Amino acid sequence: MAQNVRNGVPGTPRVLRSMNDRAALDLLLEHGALSRSRIGALTGLSKPTASQLLARLEAAGLVLTRGMSRPGIGRPGPNAQLYALNPRAAHAAGLDVTSQRIRAAVADVTGTVVGTCEVPTGTQRPWDVTGRVTEALDGAVKEAGLLRADVKRVVIGTPGAFDPSSGRLRYASHLPGWHSPTLLEELAVALPTPVEYDNDVNLVALAEQRAGAARRHENFVLLWNGEGLGAALVMGGRLHRGFTGGAGEIGFLPVPGAPLVRRVTQVNGGGFQNLAGAQALPGLARDLGITDVPEGLYLEVASTLLRRAAQAGAGPYRTLLDTYATRLATGLASMVAVLDPELVVLAGDAITPGGEPLLERVTSELHELAAPRPELVLGEVTDDPVQRGALECALAATRDEVFDTSD
């Protein structure tokens, strides 16, 4: 039930109504359609107050009626009207940017994706980043049957991070066209809605925290190995981004077993990336005597090799899994020694195909190399996790805006 006192000061009727409204909306978001009596029971509000609340939210376009409940065992009495969030009350968008493509998705206020679009990043100079972003967003908006102005917030996930002091993208020299000093201003002009930017791995961590393996955890590390190798750090329930936004750029980390790399930002990589990144797996497999290494993009090859290794018995594929686990644990050990997290989430296309066999080996190796012994788990958000995290971030801010009935 919404509290009547905030910081020891009695709330005004308007404040209390707003708090009760938000509590009811959050319940509908969590549980789906509910009856008036069920909302009253979950919030502690009286039936008259719950009725007034629902009438107020329905008039504001936030809630709509949706069918009738049916009596059942333990639920005697007549059918009751059900109330649900109005999915069209607001929409938000999330974009996932890589060196190959931009993928956009639009979701309604309940989190249901209603439109998607993918466009190539582009390879020709001058790179029209603003045009590509708006093309992807407009494609998703069109598929959703909306207008661009219907989207209340956009969150864009990219490799690297935008430095808050300069507004320029750092730690991602491989992303064509995204390093212009005027890019953020150009996107702000092109898009008629608030736009936020975050590191792609940070957004994966948000997705795992809200809907995946890190639920109910406030201190964890997410190790991501996909097109690049990086990490997200969540401390006290909040992402730690660092002074320049570069916290978690562990691909640059010097590690034993790899040559010392200098001028790391110019070469866009470092020791840990060279040791355990997806690019290292094909060469490692050949060095271990594996002759059937497939051809293709390195990330697809790495995923195939890990899948085979996870299913293999004794032999070079099993040695590949053991060696790769040691390499991953080598970099993780430095992070764990400094941060001492309660949980480590392993995710990305160059990790998850290894499944439980890889997880077990990384856990065993990490416990040999580091004094702290956090729990290690595989990521659970495997369907477009960067985009899902961007949507979660955009939706959280959108809900705070549209669910505020204090005015």
C-alpha positions as semicolon CSV with decimal commas, in nm:
position;residue;x (nm);y (nm);z (nm)
1;M;0,000;0,000;0,000
2;A;0,125;0,350;-0,079
3;Q;0,263;0,519;0,229
4;N;0,090;0,825;0,374
5;V;0,415;0,980;0,494
6;R;0,726;1,060;0,292
7;N;1,038;1,160;0,486
8;G;0,823;1,214;0,793
9;V;0,600;1,474;0,623
10;P;0,231;1,388;0,569
11;G;0,148;1,360;0,198
12;T;-0,110;1,580;0,033
13;P;-0,417;1,415;-0,123
14;R;-0,272;1,480;-0,470
15;V;0,056;1,313;-0,380
16;L;-0,120;1,015;-0,224
17;R;-0,345;0,974;-0,528
18;S;-0,041;0,981;-0,755
19;M;0,139;0,721;-0,542
20;N;-0,164;0,494;-0,541
21;D;-0,207;0,538;-0,916
22;R;0,154;0,438;-0,978
23;A;0,125;0,138;-0,747
24;A;-0,181;0,016;-0,939
25;L;-0,017;0,071;-1,277
26;D;0,293;-0,119;-1,169
27;L;0,073;-0,408;-1,054
28;L;-0,102;-0,418;-1,391
29;L;0,236;-0,414;-1,560
30;E;0,357;-0,705;-1,345
31;H;0,044;-0,921;-1,334
32;G;-0,156;-0,829;-1,643
33;A;-0,532;-0,777;-1,625
34;L;-0,673;-0,756;-1,270
35;S;-1,014;-0,700;-1,118
36;R;-1,096;-0,403;-0,896
37;S;-1,111;-0,623;-0,589
38;R;-0,775;-0,783;-0,669
39;I;-0,612;-0,441;-0,712
40;G;-0,766;-0,336;-0,382
41;A;-0,631;-0,646;-0,210
42;L;-0,280;-0,601;-0,351
43;T;-0,261;-0,229;-0,266
44;G;-0,459;-0,230;0,057
45;L;-0,703;0,027;-0,082
46;S;-1,075;0,018;-0,004
47;K;-1,318;-0,077;-0,279
48;P;-1,447;0,281;-0,322
49;T;-1,092;0,415;-0,342
50;A;-0,990;0,144;-0,590
51;S;-1,296;0,223;-0,801
52;Q;-1,212;0,594;-0,805
53;L;-0,850;0,514;-0,893
54;L;-0,947;0,294;-1,188
55;A;-1,199;0,548;-1,316
56;R;-0,930;0,815;-1,299
57;L;-0,675;0,601;-1,485
58;E;-0,930;0,498;-1,747
59;A;-1,021;0,862;-1,810
60;A;-0,650;0,942;-1,850
61;G;-0,616;0,672;-2,118
62;L;-0,377;0,462;-1,909
63;V;-0,614;0,177;-1,829
64;L;-0,887;0,004;-2,027
65;T;-1,140;-0,268;-1,950
66;R;-1,062;-0,611;-2,081
67;G;-1,325;-0,879;-2,038
68;M;-1,460;-1,038;-1,724
69;S;-1,307;-1,271;-1,470
70;R;-1,469;-1,607;-1,411
71;P;-1,545;-1,757;-1,069
72;G;-1,341;-2,063;-0,983
73;I;-1,226;-2,272;-0,692
74;G;-1,175;-2,038;-0,400
75;R;-1,320;-1,749;-0,601
76;P;-1,698;-1,757;-0,548
77;G;-1,926;-1,480;-0,665
78;P;-2,024;-1,315;-0,990
79;N;-1,793;-1,231;-1,276
80;A;-1,584;-0,919;-1,221
81;Q;-1,467;-0,659;-1,470
82;L;-1,097;-0,685;-1,553
83;Y;-0,871;-0,383;-1,603
84;A;-0,545;-0,376;-1,799
85;L;-0,282;-0,127;-1,905
86;N;-0,365;0,047;-2,230
87;P;-0,074;-0,072;-2,446
88;R;-0,109;0,232;-2,674
89;A;-0,068;0,478;-2,387
90;A;0,296;0,524;-2,489
91;H;0,571;0,376;-2,704
92;A;0,949;0,369;-2,681
93;A;1,230;0,252;-2,908
94;G;1,563;0,076;-2,867
95;L;1,843;0,057;-3,124
96;D;2,135;-0,185;-3,134
97;V;2,430;-0,059;-3,341
98;T;2,719;-0,275;-3,463
99;S;2,980;-0,230;-3,733
100;Q;2,757;-0,430;-3,967
101;R;2,401;-0,311;-3,903
102;I;2,156;-0,100;-3,704
103;R;1,860;-0,288;-3,558
104;A;1,561;-0,092;-3,424
105;A;1,258;-0,205;-3,227
106;V;0,950;-0,020;-3,100
107;A;0,760;-0,148;-2,796
108;D;0,434;-0,040;-2,637
109;V;0,416;0,058;-2,272
110;T;0,368;-0,305;-2,163
111;G;0,702;-0,400;-2,322
112;T;0,552;-0,585;-2,619
113;V;0,756;-0,529;-2,936
114;V;0,523;-0,403;-3,209
115;G;0,769;-0,312;-3,484
116;T;1,126;-0,389;-3,592
117;C;1,362;-0,289;-3,871
118;E;1,724;-0,358;-3,964
119;V;1,946;-0,155;-4,198
120;P;2,315;-0,189;-4,285
121;T;2,551;0,041;-4,098
122;G;2,702;0,159;-4,425
123;T;3,055;0,140;-4,560
124;Q;3,090;0,438;-4,793
125;R;3,221;0,783;-4,701
126;P;3,081;1,017;-4,596
127;W;2,891;0,797;-4,353
128;D;2,533;0,913;-4,312
129;V;2,488;0,795;-3,954
130;T;2,187;1,018;-3,888
131;G;2,019;0,894;-4,205
132;R;2,079;0,530;-4,114
133;V;1,949;0,576;-3,760
134;T;1,632;0,752;-3,875
135;E;1,582;0,494;-4,150
136;A;1,594;0,209;-3,898
137;L;1,369;0,389;-3,652
138;D;1,118;0,489;-3,920
139;G;1,105;0,133;-4,047
140;A;1,019;-0,002;-3,702
141;V;0,768;0,279;-3,644
142;K;0,598;0,208;-3,977
143;E;0,571;-0,164;-3,903
144;A;0,409;-0,074;-3,569
145;G;0,151;0,141;-3,746
146;L;0,272;0,455;-3,569
147;L;0,425;0,791;-3,646
148;R;0,776;0,886;-3,540
149;A;0,627;1,144;-3,303
150;D;0,440;0,863;-3,122
151;V;0,771;0,736;-2,981
152;K;0,837;0,911;-2,650
153;R;1,198;0,803;-2,599
154;V;1,480;0,638;-2,791
155;V;1,780;0,459;-2,641
156;I;2,073;0,368;-2,867
157;G;2,326;0,103;-2,773
158;T;2,672;0,110;-2,934
159;P;3,011;-0,047;-2,873
160;G;3,237;0,185;-2,675
161;A;3,087;0,479;-2,490
162;F;3,009;0,845;-2,542
163;D;3,243;1,051;-2,326
164;P;3,020;1,279;-2,115
165;S;3,281;1,557;-2,122
166;S;3,315;1,571;-2,501
167;G;3,009;1,395;-2,640
168;R;3,233;1,187;-2,866
169;L;3,235;0,810;-2,899
170;R;3,540;0,643;-2,746
171;Y;3,675;0,287;-2,737
172;A;3,510;0,186;-3,068
173;S;3,727;0,294;-3,359
174;H;3,578;0,013;-3,572
175;L;3,235;0,180;-3,583
176;P;3,228;0,383;-3,905
177;G;3,094;0,736;-3,893
178;W;3,010;0,746;-3,524
179;H;3,304;0,961;-3,410
180;S;3,192;1,296;-3,546
181;P;3,204;1,570;-3,278
182;T;2,863;1,696;-3,401
183;L;2,690;1,358;-3,422
184;L;2,482;1,391;-3,105
185;E;2,361;1,735;-3,206
186;E;2,269;1,609;-3,553
187;L;2,070;1,318;-3,409
188;A;1,896;1,551;-3,161
189;V;1,780;1,768;-3,451
190;A;1,667;1,470;-3,660
191;L;1,471;1,290;-3,388
192;P;1,172;1,469;-3,229
193;T;1,205;1,283;-2,900
194;P;1,456;1,247;-2,613
195;V;1,749;1,026;-2,717
196;E;1,987;0,850;-2,481
197;Y;2,303;0,651;-2,555
198;D;2,470;0,370;-2,366
199;N;2,733;0,107;-2,409
200;D;2,594;-0,212;-2,561
201;V;2,726;-0,437;-2,284
202;N;2,578;-0,209;-2,018
203;L;2,241;-0,253;-2,185
204;V;2,279;-0,632;-2,184
205;A;2,342;-0,608;-1,809
206;L;2,021;-0,406;-1,766
207;A;1,829;-0,670;-1,959
208;E;1,974;-0,946;-1,740
209;Q;1,903;-0,746;-1,423
210;R;1,538;-0,686;-1,512
211;A;1,444;-1,000;-1,698
212;G;1,728;-1,250;-1,680
213;A;1,994;-1,420;-1,472
214;A;2,074;-1,117;-1,253
215;R;1,726;-1,061;-1,115
216;R;1,738;-0,974;-0,744
217;H;2,113;-0,907;-0,763
218;E;2,254;-0,561;-0,695
219;N;2,626;-0,638;-0,727
220;F;2,732;-0,832;-1,033
221;V;2,962;-0,836;-1,333
222;L;2,849;-0,929;-1,681
223;L;3,121;-1,062;-1,910
224;W;3,021;-1,023;-2,274
225;N;3,206;-1,191;-2,560
226;G;3,060;-1,124;-2,901
227;E;3,182;-0,897;-3,176
228;G;3,403;-0,753;-2,901
229;L;3,493;-0,853;-2,547
230;G;3,368;-0,629;-2,267
231;A;3,208;-0,616;-1,927
232;A;2,937;-0,430;-1,740
233;L;2,971;-0,347;-1,370
234;V;2,662;-0,315;-1,152
235;M;2,726;-0,197;-0,797
236;G;2,455;-0,118;-0,546
237;G;2,196;-0,184;-0,817
238;R;2,337;0,083;-1,049
239;L;2,561;0,064;-1,353
240;H;2,912;0,197;-1,298
241;R;3,020;0,377;-1,616
242;G;3,340;0,544;-1,506
243;F;3,468;0,899;-1,554
244;T;3,486;0,879;-1,935
245;G;3,219;0,610;-1,979
246;G;3,487;0,347;-2,028
247;A;3,433;0,126;-1,723
248;G;3,418;-0,234;-1,839
249;E;3,628;-0,191;-2,155
250;I;3,826;-0,496;-2,050
251;G;3,924;-0,595;-2,402
252;F;4,214;-0,352;-2,348
253;L;4,318;-0,527;-2,024
254;P;4,680;-0,654;-2,015
255;V;4,675;-1,021;-1,916
256;P;4,927;-1,305;-1,877
257;G;4,950;-1,522;-2,185
258;A;4,912;-1,238;-2,435
259;P;5,170;-0,990;-2,569
260;L;5,164;-0,646;-2,411
261;V;4,973;-0,414;-2,646
262;R;5,054;-0,043;-2,654
263;R;4,847;0,241;-2,803
264;V;4,546;0,022;-2,739
265;T;4,286;0,276;-2,852
266;Q;4,454;0,302;-3,191
267;V;4,459;-0,073;-3,249
268;N;4,113;-0,108;-3,086
269;G;4,218;-0,404;-2,877
270;G;4,448;-0,528;-2,608
271;G;4,574;-0,832;-2,428
272;F;4,246;-0,981;-2,309
273;Q;4,077;-0,926;-2,647
274;N;4,367;-1,100;-2,822
275;L;4,373;-1,383;-2,568
276;A;4,002;-1,465;-2,534
277;G;3,805;-1,265;-2,791
278;A;3,600;-1,448;-3,051
279;Q;3,869;-1,367;-3,309
280;A;4,117;-1,585;-3,118
281;L;3,914;-1,907;-3,129
282;P;3,973;-2,018;-3,491
283;G;4,353;-1,985;-3,455
284;L;4,348;-2,157;-3,117
285;A;4,149;-2,446;-3,265
286;R;4,402;-2,491;-3,547
287;D;4,692;-2,477;-3,302
288;L;4,530;-2,761;-3,106
289;G;4,507;-2,983;-3,415
290;I;4,144;-2,926;-3,512
291;T;4,133;-2,963;-3,890
292;D;3,765;-2,900;-3,961
293;V;3,756;-2,532;-3,859
294;P;3,473;-2,381;-4,066
295;E;3,510;-2,076;-4,288
296;G;3,306;-1,761;-4,243
297;L;3,269;-1,460;-4,016
298;Y;3,479;-1,503;-3,704
299;L;3,186;-1,478;-3,462
300;E;2,990;-1,747;-3,646
301;V;3,302;-1,966;-3,656
302;A;3,363;-1,916;-3,284
303;S;3,002;-2,009;-3,202
304;T;3,025;-2,324;-3,411
305;L;3,354;-2,429;-3,251
306;L;3,217;-2,377;-2,898
307;R;2,901;-2,572;-2,977
308;R;3,105;-2,865;-3,105
309;A;3,343;-2,847;-2,810
310;A;3,056;-2,852;-2,558
311;Q;2,930;-3,175;-2,714
312;A;3,266;-3,344;-2,759
313;G;3,428;-3,611;-2,547
314;A;3,802;-3,647;-2,511
315;G;4,014;-3,503;-2,789
316;P;4,118;-3,169;-2,935
317;Y;3,772;-3,014;-2,902
318;R;3,768;-3,090;-2,532
319;T;4,116;-2,938;-2,503
320;L;3,983;-2,631;-2,688
321;L;3,709;-2,590;-2,428
322;D;3,954;-2,629;-2,139
323;T;4,205;-2,383;-2,286
324;Y;3,942;-2,126;-2,374
325;A;3,792;-2,147;-2,024
326;T;4,135;-2,077;-1,874
327;R;4,173;-1,773;-2,101
328;L;3,835;-1,631;-2,000
329;A;3,906;-1,693;-1,632
330;T;4,244;-1,517;-1,661
331;G;4,082;-1,183;-1,736
332;L;3,791;-1,241;-1,502
333;A;4,029;-1,303;-1,213
334;S;4,154;-0,942;-1,227
335;M;3,799;-0,805;-1,224
336;V;3,686;-1,030;-0,943
337;A;3,991;-0,945;-0,731
338;V;3,908;-0,573;-0,752
339;L;3,526;-0,578;-0,742
340;D;3,440;-0,890;-0,538
341;P;3,092;-0,926;-0,698
342;E;2,826;-1,164;-0,574
343;L;2,752;-1,286;-0,927
344;V;2,921;-1,311;-1,267
345;V;2,699;-1,347;-1,574
346;L;2,862;-1,494;-1,886
347;A;2,693;-1,390;-2,210
348;G;2,746;-1,334;-2,582
349;D;2,771;-1,545;-2,895
350;A;3,130;-1,643;-2,813
351;I;3,029;-1,784;-2,473
352;T;2,670;-1,912;-2,460
353;P;2,716;-2,187;-2,725
354;G;2,964;-2,346;-2,483
355;G;2,675;-2,395;-2,240
356;E;2,714;-2,565;-1,904
357;P;3,040;-2,744;-1,994
358;L;3,213;-2,410;-2,057
359;L;3,049;-2,253;-1,751
360;E;3,176;-2,533;-1,526
361;R;3,530;-2,497;-1,655
362;V;3,540;-2,119;-1,624
363;T;3,404;-2,146;-1,269
364;S;3,666;-2,403;-1,172
365;E;3,950;-2,201;-1,324
366;L;3,834;-1,873;-1,170
367;H;3,819;-2,030;-0,827
368;E;4,181;-2,139;-0,876
369;L;4,294;-1,791;-0,986
370;A;4,101;-1,550;-0,761
371;A;4,041;-1,537;-0,386
372;P;3,675;-1,423;-0,409
373;R;3,440;-1,695;-0,531
374;P;3,130;-1,540;-0,689
375;E;2,855;-1,750;-0,840
376;L;2,889;-1,785;-1,218
377;V;2,582;-1,823;-1,441
378;L;2,500;-1,808;-1,811
379;G;2,299;-1,516;-1,941
380;E;1,930;-1,584;-1,995
381;V;1,840;-1,297;-2,232
382;T;1,968;-1,445;-2,558
383;D;1,723;-1,295;-2,809
384;D;1,863;-0,955;-2,916
385;P;1,994;-0,875;-2,565
386;V;2,139;-0,531;-2,653
387;Q;1,813;-0,424;-2,814
388;R;1,617;-0,568;-2,521
389;G;1,827;-0,369;-2,276
390;A;1,782;-0,051;-2,480
391;L;1,406;-0,105;-2,478
392;E;1,403;-0,172;-2,103
393;C;1,593;0,151;-2,044
394;A;1,367;0,353;-2,275
395;L;1,050;0,202;-2,130
396;A;1,152;0,268;-1,770
397;A;1,190;0,640;-1,840
398;T;0,874;0,647;-2,052
399;R;0,668;0,483;-1,779
400;D;0,797;0,727;-1,520
401;E;0,673;1,006;-1,745
402;V;0,332;0,875;-1,852
403;F;0,245;0,703;-1,521
404;D;0,293;1,030;-1,330
405;T;-0,061;1,153;-1,256
406;S;0,037;1,419;-1,003
407;D;-0,047;1,712;-1,235
